[in-house]
């Protein structure tokens, strides 16, 4: 069965975005809820909400754990208002994971992509 492209369903990065917008986009691209992130980082959901609304920023230790959870470097998370082209490997994998999940009728968090070099 051939599926229509889901490009409109995948949220692309805007030309510039804040740290909060970037966190929100990456979290959703990986199929994680705010509760999932809060549980894995052992923090409150309110903290995640504040980060995503740009009301506060994660401290260094949390930023490192958050970047690992989202599959990006801490530097790329902090590069606020820089062009977000969506061409990084992490973004490509997230978009592909979302397409595969959509085609398979499952959640992107259940799709695993392995790269062998």
Biopython code that builds the backbone (N, CA, C, O; Angstrom):
import numpy as np
from Bio.PDB.StructureBuilder import StructureBuilder

atoms = [
    (1, "UNK", "N", (0.843, -1.167, 0.000)),
    (1, "UNK", "CA", (0.000, 0.000, 0.000)),
    (1, "UNK", "C", (0.894, 1.237, 0.000)),
    (1, "UNK", "O", (1.808, 1.345, 0.817)),
    (2, "UNK", "N", (0.640, 2.138, -0.884)),
    (2, "UNK", "CA", (1.422, 3.365, -0.991)),
    (2, "UNK", "C", (0.710, 4.451, -0.198)),
    (2, "UNK", "O", (-0.490, 4.675, -0.351)),
    (3, "UNK", "N", (1.473, 5.109, 0.641)),
    (3, "UNK", "CA", (0.921, 6.176, 1.467)),
    (3, "UNK", "C", (1.293, 7.532, 0.878)),
    (3, "UNK", "O", (2.347, 7.698, 0.265)),
    (4, "UNK", "N", (0.419, 8.470, 1.077)),
    (4, "UNK", "CA", (0.706, 9.839, 0.642)),
    (4, "UNK", "C", (1.837, 10.392, 1.504)),
    (4, "UNK", "O", (1.956, 10.030, 2.674)),
    (5, "UNK", "N", (2.656, 11.252, 0.946)),
    (5, "UNK", "CA", (3.719, 11.845, 1.755)),
    (5, "UNK", "C", (3.132, 12.604, 2.935)),
    (5, "UNK", "O", (2.086, 13.242, 2.820)),
    (6, "UNK", "N", (3.819, 12.529, 4.074)),
    (6, "UNK", "CA", (3.292, 13.187, 5.264)),
    (6, "UNK", "C", (4.047, 14.461, 5.593)),
    (6, "UNK", "O", (4.042, 14.908, 6.740)),
    (7, "UNK", "N", (4.689, 15.043, 4.609)),
    (7, "UNK", "CA", (5.443, 16.262, 4.844)),
    (7, "UNK", "C", (4.640, 17.293, 5.629)),
    (7, "UNK", "O", (5.195, 17.912, 6.537)),
    (8, "UNK", "N", (3.342, 17.512, 5.321)),
    (8, "UNK", "CA", (2.598, 18.485, 6.111)),
    (8, "UNK", "C", (2.432, 18.060, 7.572)),
    (8, "UNK", "O", (2.221, 18.906, 8.441)),
    (9, "UNK", "N", (2.526, 16.756, 7.847)),
    (9, "UNK", "CA", (2.347, 16.281, 9.212)),
    (9, "UNK", "C", (3.609, 16.407, 10.050)),
    (9, "UNK", "O", (3.540, 16.384, 11.278)),
    (10, "UNK", "N", (4.751, 16.539, 9.407)),
    (10, "UNK", "CA", (6.004, 16.641, 10.124)),
    (10, "UNK", "C", (6.304, 18.107, 10.338)),
    (10, "UNK", "O", (6.319, 18.900, 9.396)),
    (11, "UNK", "N", (6.544, 18.457, 11.592)),
    (11, "UNK", "CA", (6.820, 19.855, 11.887)),
    (11, "UNK", "C", (8.257, 20.181, 11.551)),
    (11, "UNK", "O", (9.183, 19.635, 12.150)),
    (12, "UNK", "N", (8.440, 21.054, 10.609)),
    (12, "UNK", "CA", (9.773, 21.496, 10.227)),
    (12, "UNK", "C", (10.209, 22.622, 11.151)),
    (12, "UNK", "O", (9.383, 23.342, 11.713)),
    (13, "UNK", "N", (11.499, 22.758, 11.294)),
    (13, "UNK", "CA", (12.028, 23.845, 12.107)),
    (13, "UNK", "C", (11.834, 25.167, 11.372)),
    (13, "UNK", "O", (12.085, 25.254, 10.170)),
    (14, "UNK", "N", (11.394, 26.185, 12.083)),
    (14, "UNK", "CA", (11.285, 27.497, 11.446)),
    (14, "UNK", "C", (12.676, 28.054, 11.176)),
    (14, "UNK", "O", (13.675, 27.477, 11.606)),
    (15, "UNK", "N", (12.740, 29.171, 10.468)),
    (15, "UNK", "CA", (14.046, 29.732, 10.136)),
    (15, "UNK", "C", (14.792, 30.167, 11.380)),
    (15, "UNK", "O", (16.017, 30.050, 11.418)),
    (16, "UNK", "N", (14.115, 30.659, 12.394)),
    (16, "UNK", "CA", (14.728, 30.943, 13.686)),
    (16, "UNK", "C", (13.778, 30.432, 14.753)),
    (16, "UNK", "O", (12.559, 30.473, 14.586)),
    (17, "UNK", "N", (14.341, 29.955, 15.841)),
    (17, "UNK", "CA", (13.483, 29.477, 16.921)),
    (17, "UNK", "C", (14.197, 29.671, 18.246)),
    (17, "UNK", "O", (15.426, 29.695, 18.317)),
    (18, "UNK", "N", (13.405, 29.808, 19.282)),
    (18, "UNK", "CA", (13.945, 29.975, 20.624)),
    (18, "UNK", "C", (14.309, 28.602, 21.185)),
    (18, "UNK", "O", (13.975, 27.568, 20.607)),
    (19, "UNK", "N", (14.997, 28.615, 22.317)),
    (19, "UNK", "CA", (15.333, 27.353, 22.991)),
    (19, "UNK", "C", (14.061, 26.578, 23.314)),
    (19, "UNK", "O", (13.995, 25.367, 23.100)),
    (20, "UNK", "N", (13.051, 27.278, 23.828)),
    (20, "UNK", "CA", (11.796, 26.612, 24.180)),
    (20, "UNK", "C", (11.121, 25.970, 22.986)),
    (20, "UNK", "O", (10.652, 24.835, 23.071)),
    (21, "UNK", "N", (11.069, 26.683, 21.878)),
    (21, "UNK", "CA", (10.460, 26.142, 20.664)),
    (21, "UNK", "C", (11.249, 24.945, 20.155)),
    (21, "UNK", "O", (10.667, 23.962, 19.696)),
    (22, "UNK", "N", (12.572, 25.028, 20.237)),
    (22, "UNK", "CA", (13.428, 23.933, 19.795)),
    (22, "UNK", "C", (13.205, 22.695, 20.667)),
    (22, "UNK", "O", (13.096, 21.584, 20.149)),
    (23, "UNK", "N", (13.137, 22.885, 21.988)),
    (23, "UNK", "CA", (12.887, 21.759, 22.899)),
    (23, "UNK", "C", (11.548, 21.100, 22.586)),
    (23, "UNK", "O", (11.443, 19.875, 22.517)),
    (24, "UNK", "N", (10.533, 21.930, 22.400)),
    (24, "UNK", "CA", (9.200, 21.410, 22.106)),
    (24, "UNK", "C", (9.193, 20.613, 20.800)),
    (24, "UNK", "O", (8.637, 19.516, 20.739)),
    (25, "UNK", "N", (9.811, 21.169, 19.762)),
    (25, "UNK", "CA", (9.838, 20.504, 18.457)),
    (25, "UNK", "C", (10.576, 19.171, 18.534)),
    (25, "UNK", "O", (10.096, 18.162, 18.018)),
    (26, "UNK", "N", (11.733, 19.167, 19.172)),
    (26, "UNK", "CA", (12.524, 17.932, 19.262)),
    (26, "UNK", "C", (11.823, 16.882, 20.125)),
    (26, "UNK", "O", (11.861, 15.692, 19.814)),
    (27, "UNK", "N", (11.192, 17.322, 21.196)),
    (27, "UNK", "CA", (10.472, 16.384, 22.074)),
    (27, "UNK", "C", (9.336, 15.709, 21.311)),
    (27, "UNK", "O", (9.180, 14.489, 21.365)),
    (28, "UNK", "N", (8.553, 16.507, 20.607)),
    (28, "UNK", "CA", (7.429, 15.940, 19.849)),
    (28, "UNK", "C", (7.902, 15.071, 18.695)),
    (28, "UNK", "O", (7.274, 14.060, 18.381)),
    (29, "UNK", "N", (9.008, 15.456, 18.060)),
    (29, "UNK", "CA", (9.534, 14.671, 16.943)),
    (29, "UNK", "C", (9.958, 13.277, 17.407)),
    (29, "UNK", "O", (9.947, 12.329, 16.622)),
    (30, "UNK", "N", (10.322, 13.155, 18.650)),
    (30, "UNK", "CA", (10.730, 11.860, 19.190)),
    (30, "UNK", "C", (9.577, 11.129, 19.863)),
    (30, "UNK", "O", (9.763, 10.069, 20.461)),
    (31, "UNK", "N", (8.386, 11.708, 19.759)),
    (31, "UNK", "CA", (7.198, 11.047, 20.301)),
    (31, "UNK", "C", (7.141, 11.046, 21.815)),
    (31, "UNK", "O", (6.521, 10.167, 22.413)),
    (32, "UNK", "N", (7.780, 12.022, 22.440)),
    (32, "UNK", "CA", (7.808, 12.099, 23.896)),
    (32, "UNK", "C", (6.829, 13.150, 24.393)),
    (32, "UNK", "O", (6.717, 14.231, 23.815)),
    (33, "UNK", "N", (6.126, 12.828, 25.463)),
    (33, "UNK", "CA", (5.267, 13.816, 26.101)),
    (33, "UNK", "C", (6.099, 14.591, 27.119)),
    (33, "UNK", "O", (7.223, 14.205, 27.439)),
    (34, "UNK", "N", (5.544, 15.674, 27.616)),
    (34, "UNK", "CA", (6.240, 16.427, 28.655)),
    (34, "UNK", "C", (6.435, 15.553, 29.892)),
    (34, "UNK", "O", (7.459, 15.638, 30.568)),
    (35, "UNK", "N", (5.445, 14.715, 30.179)),
    (35, "UNK", "CA", (5.540, 13.801, 31.325)),
    (35, "UNK", "C", (6.669, 12.803, 31.118)),
    (35, "UNK", "O", (7.409, 12.508, 32.056)),
    (36, "UNK", "N", (6.813, 12.276, 29.899)),
    (36, "UNK", "CA", (7.906, 11.344, 29.603)),
    (36, "UNK", "C", (9.256, 11.984, 29.904)),
    (36, "UNK", "O", (10.108, 11.387, 30.562)),
    (37, "UNK", "N", (9.439, 13.205, 29.414)),
    (37, "UNK", "CA", (10.714, 13.908, 29.618)),
    (37, "UNK", "C", (10.930, 14.177, 31.101)),
    (37, "UNK", "O", (12.022, 13.948, 31.622)),
    (38, "UNK", "N", (9.898, 14.660, 31.779)),
    (38, "UNK", "CA", (10.013, 14.959, 33.210)),
    (38, "UNK", "C", (10.381, 13.702, 34.000)),
    (38, "UNK", "O", (11.242, 13.753, 34.878)),
    (39, "UNK", "N", (9.739, 12.587, 33.695)),
    (39, "UNK", "CA", (10.035, 11.334, 34.397)),
    (39, "UNK", "C", (11.467, 10.889, 34.162)),
    (39, "UNK", "O", (12.149, 10.474, 35.099)),
    (40, "UNK", "N", (11.929, 10.969, 32.926)),
    (40, "UNK", "CA", (13.289, 10.510, 32.606)),
    (40, "UNK", "C", (14.364, 11.405, 33.210)),
    (40, "UNK", "O", (15.463, 10.941, 33.513)),
    (41, "UNK", "N", (14.049, 12.689, 33.385)),
    (41, "UNK", "CA", (15.021, 13.615, 33.969)),
    (41, "UNK", "C", (14.807, 13.815, 35.467)),
    (41, "UNK", "O", (15.542, 14.555, 36.120)),
    (42, "UNK", "N", (13.787, 13.144, 35.999)),
    (42, "UNK", "CA", (13.376, 13.267, 37.412)),
    (42, "UNK", "C", (13.189, 14.736, 37.826)),
    (42, "UNK", "O", (13.766, 15.207, 38.806)),
    (43, "UNK", "N", (12.368, 15.429, 37.049)),
    (43, "UNK", "CA", (11.998, 16.805, 37.353)),
    (43, "UNK", "C", (10.489, 16.935, 37.170)),
    (43, "UNK", "O", (9.825, 15.977, 36.773)),
    (44, "UNK", "N", (9.955, 18.101, 37.454)),
    (44, "UNK", "CA", (8.509, 18.304, 37.334)),
    (44, "UNK", "C", (8.111, 18.636, 35.892)),
    (44, "UNK", "O", (8.911, 19.143, 35.106)),
    (45, "UNK", "N", (6.869, 18.338, 35.578)),
    (45, "UNK", "CA", (6.322, 18.695, 34.270)),
    (45, "UNK", "C", (6.292, 20.217, 34.140)),
    (45, "UNK", "O", (6.464, 20.756, 33.046)),
    (46, "UNK", "N", (6.075, 20.902, 35.253)),
    (46, "UNK", "CA", (6.058, 22.367, 35.230)),
    (46, "UNK", "C", (7.395, 22.924, 34.741)),
    (46, "UNK", "O", (7.429, 23.927, 34.028)),
    (47, "UNK", "N", (8.494, 22.275, 35.124)),
    (47, "UNK", "CA", (9.815, 22.730, 34.667)),
    (47, "UNK", "C", (9.912, 22.621, 33.149)),
    (47, "UNK", "O", (10.420, 23.529, 32.491)),
    (48, "UNK", "N", (9.428, 21.517, 32.596)),
    (48, "UNK", "CA", (9.439, 21.336, 31.137)),
    (48, "UNK", "C", (8.588, 22.425, 30.478)),
    (48, "UNK", "O", (8.998, 23.026, 29.485)),
    (49, "UNK", "N", (7.413, 22.672, 31.034)),
    (49, "UNK", "CA", (6.530, 23.713, 30.487)),
    (49, "UNK", "C", (7.224, 25.069, 30.492)),
    (49, "UNK", "O", (7.155, 25.808, 29.510)),
    (50, "UNK", "N", (7.887, 25.395, 31.586)),
    (50, "UNK", "CA", (8.586, 26.684, 31.680)),
    (50, "UNK", "C", (9.709, 26.778, 30.653)),
    (50, "UNK", "O", (9.917, 27.832, 30.052)),
    (51, "UNK", "N", (10.429, 25.684, 30.452)),
    (51, "UNK", "CA", (11.499, 25.684, 29.450)),
    (51, "UNK", "C", (10.916, 25.931, 28.061)),
    (51, "UNK", "O", (11.421, 26.760, 27.304)),
    (52, "UNK", "N", (9.840, 25.197, 27.733)),
    (52, "UNK", "CA", (9.263, 25.296, 26.397)),
    (52, "UNK", "C", (8.574, 26.640, 26.158)),
    (52, "UNK", "O", (8.398, 27.048, 25.010)),
    (53, "UNK", "N", (8.188, 27.322, 27.219)),
    (53, "UNK", "CA", (7.577, 28.646, 27.088)),
    (53, "UNK", "C", (8.630, 29.748, 27.221)),
    (53, "UNK", "O", (8.291, 30.931, 27.249)),
    (54, "UNK", "N", (9.892, 29.365, 27.302)),
    (54, "UNK", "CA", (11.003, 30.315, 27.458)),
    (54, "UNK", "C", (10.870, 31.173, 28.709)),
    (54, "UNK", "O", (11.309, 32.323, 28.733)),
    (55, "UNK", "N", (10.265, 30.609, 29.742)),
    (55, "UNK", "CA", (10.154, 31.309, 31.021)),
    (55, "UNK", "C", (11.362, 31.022, 31.902)),
    (55, "UNK", "O", (11.660, 31.786, 32.820)),
    (56, "UNK", "N", (12.054, 29.928, 31.626)),
    (56, "UNK", "CA", (13.291, 29.585, 32.328)),
    (56, "UNK", "C", (14.118, 28.707, 31.410)),
    (56, "UNK", "O", (13.660, 28.292, 30.345)),
    (57, "UNK", "N", (15.350, 28.429, 31.838)),
    (57, "UNK", "CA", (16.257, 27.596, 31.037)),
    (57, "UNK", "C", (16.785, 26.468, 31.906)),
    (57, "UNK", "O", (16.951, 26.641, 33.114)),
    (58, "UNK", "N", (17.050, 25.318, 31.306)),
    (58, "UNK", "CA", (17.617, 24.215, 32.098)),
    (58, "UNK", "C", (19.048, 24.529, 32.533)),
    (58, "UNK", "O", (19.804, 25.167, 31.800)),
    (59, "UNK", "N", (19.409, 24.074, 33.730)),
    (59, "UNK", "CA", (20.783, 24.235, 34.204)),
    (59, "UNK", "C", (21.678, 23.271, 33.441)),
    (59, "UNK", "O", (21.188, 22.372, 32.757)),
    (60, "UNK", "N", (22.983, 23.454, 33.556)),
    (60, "UNK", "CA", (23.958, 22.698, 32.752)),
    (60, "UNK", "C", (23.777, 21.190, 32.864)),
    (60, "UNK", "O", (23.775, 20.499, 31.845)),
    (61, "UNK", "N", (23.626, 20.664, 34.076)),
    (61, "UNK", "CA", (23.486, 19.214, 34.245)),
    (61, "UNK", "C", (22.215, 18.696, 33.566)),
    (61, "UNK", "O", (22.233, 17.652, 32.914)),
    (62, "UNK", "N", (21.136, 19.420, 33.722)),
    (62, "UNK", "CA", (19.870, 19.028, 33.084)),
    (62, "UNK", "C", (19.967, 19.180, 31.568)),
    (62, "UNK", "O", (19.421, 18.368, 30.822)),
    (63, "UNK", "N", (20.655, 20.209, 31.123)),
    (63, "UNK", "CA", (20.802, 20.440, 29.689)),
    (63, "UNK", "C", (21.520, 19.270, 29.026)),
    (63, "UNK", "O", (21.139, 18.839, 27.937)),
    (64, "UNK", "N", (22.552, 18.760, 29.678)),
    (64, "UNK", "CA", (23.291, 17.626, 29.131)),
    (64, "UNK", "C", (22.396, 16.387, 29.044)),
    (64, "UNK", "O", (22.379, 15.703, 28.022)),
    (65, "UNK", "N", (21.657, 16.102, 30.113)),
    (65, "UNK", "CA", (20.746, 14.950, 30.118)),
    (65, "UNK", "C", (19.634, 15.133, 29.080)),
    (65, "UNK", "O", (19.243, 14.182, 28.403)),
    (66, "UNK", "N", (19.135, 16.354, 28.966)),
    (66, "UNK", "CA", (18.084, 16.652, 27.999)),
    (66, "UNK", "C", (18.579, 16.470, 26.573)),
    (66, "UNK", "O", (17.873, 15.910, 25.734)),
    (67, "UNK", "N", (19.787, 16.941, 26.298)),
    (67, "UNK", "CA", (20.327, 16.807, 24.949)),
    (67, "UNK", "C", (20.522, 15.337, 24.586)),
    (67, "UNK", "O", (20.283, 14.947, 23.443)),
    (68, "UNK", "N", (20.947, 14.528, 25.532)),
    (68, "UNK", "CA", (21.099, 13.086, 25.280)),
    (68, "UNK", "C", (19.742, 12.444, 25.021)),
    (68, "UNK", "O", (19.604, 11.615, 24.122)),
    (69, "UNK", "N", (18.755, 12.823, 25.798)),
    (69, "UNK", "CA", (17.411, 12.276, 25.625)),
    (69, "UNK", "C", (16.833, 12.633, 24.261)),
    (69, "UNK", "O", (16.147, 11.822, 23.640)),
    (70, "UNK", "N", (17.110, 13.844, 23.800)),
    (70, "UNK", "CA", (16.569, 14.309, 22.522)),
    (70, "UNK", "C", (17.460, 13.964, 21.339)),
    (70, "UNK", "O", (17.077, 14.183, 20.190)),
    (71, "UNK", "N", (18.647, 13.426, 21.608)),
    (71, "UNK", "CA", (19.525, 12.973, 20.536)),
    (71, "UNK", "C", (20.230, 14.101, 19.794)),
    (71, "UNK", "O", (20.534, 13.968, 18.608)),
    (72, "UNK", "N", (20.491, 15.206, 20.477)),
    (72, "UNK", "CA", (21.205, 16.328, 19.879)),
    (72, "UNK", "C", (22.279, 16.795, 20.855)),
    (72, "UNK", "O", (22.260, 16.420, 22.027)),
    (73, "UNK", "N", (23.196, 17.596, 20.388)),
    (73, "UNK", "CA", (24.225, 18.119, 21.276)),
    (73, "UNK", "C", (23.665, 19.268, 22.112)),
    (73, "UNK", "O", (22.706, 19.933, 21.720)),
    (74, "UNK", "N", (24.280, 19.484, 23.259)),
    (74, "UNK", "CA", (23.869, 20.599, 24.109)),
    (74, "UNK", "C", (24.083, 21.920, 23.378)),
    (74, "UNK", "O", (23.304, 22.860, 23.538)),
    (75, "UNK", "N", (25.136, 21.987, 22.580)),
    (75, "UNK", "CA", (25.426, 23.199, 21.814)),
    (75, "UNK", "C", (24.300, 23.514, 20.843)),
    (75, "UNK", "O", (23.892, 24.669, 20.722)),
    (76, "UNK", "N", (23.795, 22.501, 20.151)),
    (76, "UNK", "CA", (22.717, 22.757, 19.192)),
    (76, "UNK", "C", (21.425, 23.162, 19.892)),
    (76, "UNK", "O", (20.622, 23.906, 19.329)),
    (77, "UNK", "N", (21.217, 22.675, 21.122)),
    (77, "UNK", "CA", (20.040, 23.117, 21.870)),
    (77, "UNK", "C", (20.146, 24.588, 22.239)),
    (77, "UNK", "O", (19.155, 25.317, 22.205)),
    (78, "UNK", "N", (21.339, 25.016, 22.587)),
    (78, "UNK", "CA", (21.543, 26.383, 23.049)),
    (78, "UNK", "C", (21.736, 27.403, 21.939)),
    (78, "UNK", "O", (21.737, 28.604, 22.210)),
    (79, "UNK", "N", (21.896, 26.968, 20.721)),
    (79, "UNK", "CA", (22.186, 27.907, 19.631)),
    (79, "UNK", "C", (20.925, 28.679, 19.260)),
    (79, "UNK", "O", (20.419, 28.569, 18.144)),
    (80, "UNK", "N", (20.439, 29.444, 20.192)),
    (80, "UNK", "CA", (19.200, 30.184, 20.028)),
    (80, "UNK", "C", (19.229, 31.165, 18.877)),
    (80, "UNK", "O", (20.238, 31.819, 18.614)),
    (81, "UNK", "N", (18.099, 31.251, 18.198)),
    (81, "UNK", "CA", (17.883, 32.182, 17.094)),
    (81, "UNK", "C", (18.866, 32.010, 15.947)),
    (81, "UNK", "O", (19.051, 32.929, 15.150)),
    (82, "UNK", "N", (19.495, 30.851, 15.854)),
    (82, "UNK", "CA", (20.342, 30.589, 14.692)),
    (82, "UNK", "C", (19.502, 29.877, 13.655)),
    (82, "UNK", "O", (18.479, 29.285, 14.000)),
    (83, "UNK", "N", (19.896, 29.916, 12.408)),
    (83, "UNK", "CA", (19.116, 29.231, 11.388)),
    (83, "UNK", "C", (18.988, 27.751, 11.700)),
    (83, "UNK", "O", (19.981, 27.073, 11.964)),
    (84, "UNK", "N", (17.781, 27.265, 11.668)),
    (84, "UNK", "CA", (17.519, 25.851, 11.911)),
    (84, "UNK", "C", (17.105, 25.247, 10.582)),
    (84, "UNK", "O", (15.938, 25.316, 10.195)),
    (85, "UNK", "N", (18.043, 24.670, 9.899)),
    (85, "UNK", "CA", (17.772, 24.193, 8.551)),
    (85, "UNK", "C", (17.085, 22.847, 8.519)),
    (85, "UNK", "O", (16.517, 22.473, 7.494)),
    (86, "UNK", "N", (17.122, 22.103, 9.624)),
    (86, "UNK", "CA", (16.521, 20.790, 9.628)),
    (86, "UNK", "C", (17.364, 19.768, 8.893)),
    (86, "UNK", "O", (16.882, 18.670, 8.616)),
    (87, "UNK", "N", (18.598, 20.090, 8.570)),
    (87, "UNK", "CA", (19.448, 19.197, 7.811)),
    (87, "UNK", "C", (20.408, 18.407, 8.688)),
    (87, "UNK", "O", (21.217, 17.643, 8.162)),
    (88, "UNK", "N", (20.347, 18.565, 10.004)),
    (88, "UNK", "CA", (21.237, 17.796, 10.855)),
    (88, "UNK", "C", (20.802, 16.334, 10.837)),
    (88, "UNK", "O", (19.658, 16.015, 10.513)),
    (89, "UNK", "N", (21.718, 15.469, 11.185)),
    (89, "UNK", "CA", (21.415, 14.036, 11.213)),
    (89, "UNK", "C", (20.277, 13.739, 12.172)),
    (89, "UNK", "O", (19.401, 12.932, 11.860)),
    (90, "UNK", "N", (20.277, 14.385, 13.344)),
    (90, "UNK", "CA", (19.222, 14.157, 14.328)),
    (90, "UNK", "C", (17.853, 14.554, 13.773)),
    (90, "UNK", "O", (16.868, 13.846, 13.982)),
    (91, "UNK", "N", (17.792, 15.686, 13.068)),
    (91, "UNK", "CA", (16.523, 16.113, 12.480)),
    (91, "UNK", "C", (16.073, 15.164, 11.372)),
    (91, "UNK", "O", (14.889, 14.848, 11.259)),
    (92, "UNK", "N", (17.012, 14.719, 10.567)),
    (92, "UNK", "CA", (16.691, 13.780, 9.497)),
    (92, "UNK", "C", (16.140, 12.478, 10.069)),
    (92, "UNK", "O", (15.154, 11.937, 9.569)),
    (93, "UNK", "N", (16.783, 11.985, 11.114)),
    (93, "UNK", "CA", (16.320, 10.745, 11.749)),
    (93, "UNK", "C", (14.939, 10.945, 12.360)),
    (93, "UNK", "O", (14.078, 10.073, 12.238)),
    (94, "UNK", "N", (14.717, 12.081, 13.016)),
    (94, "UNK", "CA", (13.412, 12.348, 13.626)),
    (94, "UNK", "C", (12.308, 12.404, 12.572)),
    (94, "UNK", "O", (11.228, 11.846, 12.766)),
    (95, "UNK", "N", (12.586, 13.084, 11.449)),
    (95, "UNK", "CA", (11.582, 13.154, 10.377)),
    (95, "UNK", "C", (11.314, 11.776, 9.787)),
    (95, "UNK", "O", (10.166, 11.409, 9.539)),
    (96, "UNK", "N", (12.383, 11.016, 9.563)),
    (96, "UNK", "CA", (12.226, 9.676, 9.001)),
    (96, "UNK", "C", (11.469, 8.769, 9.964)),
    (96, "UNK", "O", (10.607, 7.994, 9.549)),
    (97, "UNK", "N", (11.796, 8.868, 11.250)),
    (97, "UNK", "CA", (11.104, 8.073, 12.271)),
    (97, "UNK", "C", (9.612, 8.398, 12.258)),
    (97, "UNK", "O", (8.779, 7.497, 12.359)),
    (98, "UNK", "N", (9.276, 9.673, 12.135)),
    (98, "UNK", "CA", (7.869, 10.071, 12.102)),
    (98, "UNK", "C", (7.164, 9.521, 10.864)),
    (98, "UNK", "O", (6.020, 9.074, 10.950)),
    (99, "UNK", "N", (7.836, 9.552, 9.717)),
    (99, "UNK", "CA", (7.241, 9.006, 8.493)),
    (99, "UNK", "C", (7.018, 7.508, 8.597)),
    (99, "UNK", "O", (5.962, 7.006, 8.212)),
    (100, "UNK", "N", (8.008, 6.795, 9.116)),
    (100, "UNK", "CA", (7.889, 5.340, 9.269)),
    (100, "UNK", "C", (6.757, 5.012, 10.241)),
    (100, "UNK", "O", (5.951, 4.120, 9.977)),
    (101, "UNK", "N", (6.695, 5.722, 11.350)),
    (101, "UNK", "CA", (5.641, 5.478, 12.342)),
    (101, "UNK", "C", (4.266, 5.734, 11.741)),
    (101, "UNK", "O", (3.327, 4.971, 11.967)),
    (102, "UNK", "N", (4.156, 6.807, 10.978)),
    (102, "UNK", "CA", (2.873, 7.124, 10.341)),
    (102, "UNK", "C", (2.471, 6.007, 9.370)),
    (102, "UNK", "O", (1.321, 5.567, 9.366)),
    (103, "UNK", "N", (3.409, 5.559, 8.560)),
    (103, "UNK", "CA", (3.115, 4.498, 7.585)),
    (103, "UNK", "C", (2.761, 3.186, 8.275)),
    (103, "UNK", "O", (1.939, 2.419, 7.774)),
    (104, "UNK", "N", (3.380, 2.929, 9.425)),
    (104, "UNK", "CA", (3.136, 1.679, 10.146)),
    (104, "UNK", "C", (1.978, 1.795, 11.127)),
    (104, "UNK", "O", (1.558, 0.799, 11.715)),
    (105, "UNK", "N", (1.461, 3.009, 11.305)),
    (105, "UNK", "CA", (0.347, 3.200, 12.223)),
    (105, "UNK", "C", (0.747, 3.061, 13.684)),
    (105, "UNK", "O", (-0.015, 2.532, 14.492)),
    (106, "UNK", "N", (1.933, 3.532, 14.020)),
    (106, "UNK", "CA", (2.412, 3.435, 15.398)),
    (106, "UNK", "C", (2.983, 4.775, 15.848)),
    (106, "UNK", "O", (2.936, 5.761, 15.112)),
    (107, "UNK", "N", (3.511, 4.800, 17.044)),
    (107, "UNK", "CA", (4.089, 6.000, 17.646)),
    (107, "UNK", "C", (5.555, 6.111, 17.253)),
    (107, "UNK", "O", (6.248, 5.094, 17.227)),
    (108, "UNK", "N", (6.062, 7.316, 16.944)),
    (108, "UNK", "CA", (7.477, 7.462, 16.580)),
    (108, "UNK", "C", (8.435, 6.937, 17.644)),
    (108, "UNK", "O", (9.542, 6.511, 17.313)),
    (109, "UNK", "N", (8.036, 6.958, 18.907)),
    (109, "UNK", "CA", (8.910, 6.462, 19.977)),
    (109, "UNK", "C", (9.147, 4.958, 19.860)),
    (109, "UNK", "O", (10.106, 4.437, 20.428)),
    (110, "UNK", "N", (8.283, 4.261, 19.130)),
    (110, "UNK", "CA", (8.445, 2.821, 18.961)),
    (110, "UNK", "C", (9.264, 2.438, 17.747)),
    (110, "UNK", "O", (9.503, 1.254, 17.511)),
    (111, "UNK", "N", (9.698, 3.416, 16.976)),
    (111, "UNK", "CA", (10.505, 3.171, 15.779)),
    (111, "UNK", "C", (11.973, 3.364, 16.146)),
    (111, "UNK", "O", (12.353, 4.411, 16.670)),
    (112, "UNK", "N", (12.790, 2.364, 15.872)),
    (112, "UNK", "CA", (14.220, 2.442, 16.125)),
    (112, "UNK", "C", (14.963, 2.464, 14.804)),
    (112, "UNK", "O", (14.681, 1.663, 13.912)),
    (113, "UNK", "N", (15.904, 3.372, 14.678)),
    (113, "UNK", "CA", (16.709, 3.479, 13.465)),
    (113, "UNK", "C", (18.153, 3.209, 13.856)),
    (113, "UNK", "O", (18.680, 3.850, 14.765)),
    (114, "UNK", "N", (18.791, 2.272, 13.181)),
    (114, "UNK", "CA", (20.173, 1.912, 13.466)),
    (114, "UNK", "C", (21.016, 2.296, 12.275)),
    (114, "UNK", "O", (20.665, 1.998, 11.133)),
    (115, "UNK", "N", (22.135, 2.962, 12.539)),
    (115, "UNK", "CA", (23.061, 3.355, 11.479)),
    (115, "UNK", "C", (24.363, 2.617, 11.726)),
    (115, "UNK", "O", (24.982, 2.768, 12.779)),
    (116, "UNK", "N", (24.773, 1.824, 10.759)),
    (116, "UNK", "CA", (26.041, 1.107, 10.854)),
    (116, "UNK", "C", (27.044, 1.757, 9.943)),
    (116, "UNK", "O", (26.752, 2.025, 8.777)),
    (117, "UNK", "N", (28.223, 2.013, 10.463)),
    (117, "UNK", "CA", (29.274, 2.642, 9.668)),
    (117, "UNK", "C", (30.440, 1.698, 9.540)),
    (117, "UNK", "O", (31.439, 2.033, 8.905)),
]
sb = StructureBuilder()
sb.init_structure("model")
sb.init_model(0)
sb.init_chain("A")
sb.init_seg("    ")
for serial, (resi, resn, name, xyz) in enumerate(atoms, 1):
    if name == "N":
        sb.init_residue(resn, " ", resi, " ")
    sb.init_atom(name, np.array(xyz, "f"), 0.0, 1.0, " ", f" {name:<3s}", serial, name[0])
structure = sb.get_structure()
